[in-house]
């Protein structure tokens, strides 16, 4: 999971949209509260917050670091998760699942003890992973084999492999039998029937490039698609794929939605978090960009405290080579941390 148009008003649809700089909304008051250091080495990707248990699961190279949402202190580690990208929690079974990109596997772990319970072979380079509470299945989205592995957590077996026709990124569920996943290289949201494990639709993202971050409001049936390729957030009708609104954001990789506050948060690796208010199903207002840090590109939300958590590190440029003219920046050792944002 790595990684503009001016906002438009679709008046024929009765959609009201306020563009960047024209918002009459008050500022949120959000700012960086704390920075929680994690001294181990390795890159990172997704972060998962268990608000009820007051835990933060942070992917970090070959392990998952677990922090307290209350103190920020380290309270556990899940080792041997080579190239880990994401963490999914199945609370009813007291089990968690990691997507290990370099091992083409998912680690099963005990939510109480953090002990490894087993491993499941999936597709090539599993990236995003999440638990669908409707079908009671875990979906691992495989970035190189361009498919999804569907895991039954009751048996820990892969019960289906779904070809997606593109490189999948983040997935979400409407809670009623449909799964949505970004297809980064085809600029689509792919729709899956959670009962048949079949692709049933493909929603084109108009004016969005390289979709990565994805969040959903299950009440209004709205998808929030963060596109890092052209720094655009697209709001989409989850029932038919209609593109409803667009906002200029930043180099987005992650998105989160607070259902109580009706706020959309987009984490931008160029150093800020875009905040957009869902006033109603057809009205969205850009509020502000909250300063974060460069490299803070993924995001997790505590829906109880309404705090946001963003992994970040200090980076330095990597010299180009004849094989790679634009290499990824290098992380400075010992600088990895999680930013906590709140009021």
Buried (B, 14 or more C-beta within 10 A) or exposed (E): BBBBBEBBEBEEEEBBBBBBEEBEBEEBEBEBEBEBEBEBEBBBBBBBBBBEBBBBBBBBBBBBBBBBBEEBEBBBBBEBBBBBBBBBBBEEBEBBBBBBBBBBBBBBBBBEEBEBBEBBEBBEBBBBBBBBEBBBBBBBBBBEBBBBBBBBBEEBEBEBBBEBBBBBBBBBBBEEBBBBBBBBBBBBBBBBBBEEBEBEBBBEBEBBBBBBBBBBBBEBBBBBBBBBBBBBBBBBBBEEBBBBBBBBBBBBBBBBBBBEBBBBBBBBBBBBBBBBBBEEBBBBBBBBBBEBBBBBBBBBBBBEBBBBBBBBBBBEEEEEEEEEEEEEEEBEEEBBBBBBBBE
